[in-house]
Amino acid sequence: MAQVYVRPLRARVERPFQELKAFQRVLLKRAKAVRVEMSLNGRAFSYWDEKRRQWRGDPGSYEIRVGSSSRDIRLKKTWTLEP
C-alpha cells in the first residue's frame, strides 16, 4: 500500500499531525519496484471551517509524506501553498 499524507508546518487552526490524502494498493513481487503516481488537489491542503461552513486552504508550507503506513514514512517533501 502506498499512502500520501499532508502535514501543515504552521497551521492557523488545530489540525491533526498528518492527514491521509491519497492511497493506492500496490502488489509487488520480491525484489521488484514499481512507479506509483498519485495526485493531490487543493482540497488536500484544506480543512473544514465550521464558522464559514466551507472548506478553507491556508497559504503556507506543507510537508508531503509518503509511506506504506502513517508510521512508516519513507519520503518527505515540503510544498508551499501560495496566497
C-alpha positions in Angstrom: 0.0 0.0 0.0 1.3 3.4 -0.9 -0.1 6.3 1.2 0.3 10.1 0.9 -0.1 12.3 3.9 -0.2 16.1 4.2 1.1 17.9 7.3 0.8 21.7 7.7 4.0 23.1 9.1 2.3 26.1 10.7 -1.4 25.6 11.0 -3.6 28.5 11.8 -6.1 26.2 13.5 -5.7 23.0 15.4 -5.3 20.1 12.9 -4.0 16.5 13.1 -0.3 16.0 12.9 -0.8 14.5 9.4 -3.8 13.6 7.3 -4.2 10.8 4.8 -5.0 12.4 1.4 -4.3 9.6 -1.2 -3.6 5.9 -1.2 -3.2 3.1 -3.7 -2.9 -0.6 -3.3 0.3 -1.9 -5.0 1.2 -5.6 -5.4 4.9 -6.2 -5.6 6.8 -9.3 -6.3 10.0 -9.9 -4.3 12.9 -7.6 -5.2 10.7 -5.6 -7.7 9.9 -1.9 -7.9 7.0 -0.1 -9.5 6.3 3.5 -10.1 3.2 4.8 -8.4 1.6 8.2 -9.3 -1.0 10.0 -7.2 -2.3 13.5 -7.4 -3.3 16.0 -4.7 -5.8 18.7 -5.5 -6.4 21.9 -3.5 -8.8 20.1 -1.1 -5.8 18.0 0.1 -4.5 21.2 1.8 -7.8 22.4 3.1 -9.8 21.9 6.3 -13.5 22.4 7.1 -14.1 25.9 8.6 -17.1 25.4 10.8 -17.7 29.2 11.2 -17.8 29.8 7.5 -19.3 26.4 6.7 -16.8 25.8 3.8 -13.5 24.2 3.0 -10.6 26.5 3.5 -6.9 26.2 2.5 -4.5 28.5 4.3 -1.4 29.6 2.5 1.9 28.3 3.9 4.3 25.4 3.9 3.1 21.8 4.0 5.1 18.6 4.2 4.1 15.9 1.8 4.8 12.5 3.4 4.8 9.2 1.5 5.0 5.7 3.0 3.4 2.3 3.4 1.6 3.5 6.6 1.4 6.5 8.9 4.2 5.1 11.0 6.4 4.1 8.0 7.1 7.4 6.2 9.9 6.9 3.6 9.7 10.2 1.6 9.2 13.8 2.7 9.0 16.9 0.6 8.0 20.5 1.5 5.5 22.3 -0.7 4.2 25.9 -0.4 0.6 26.9 -1.0 0.7 30.5 -2.3 -2.0 33.0 -1.3 
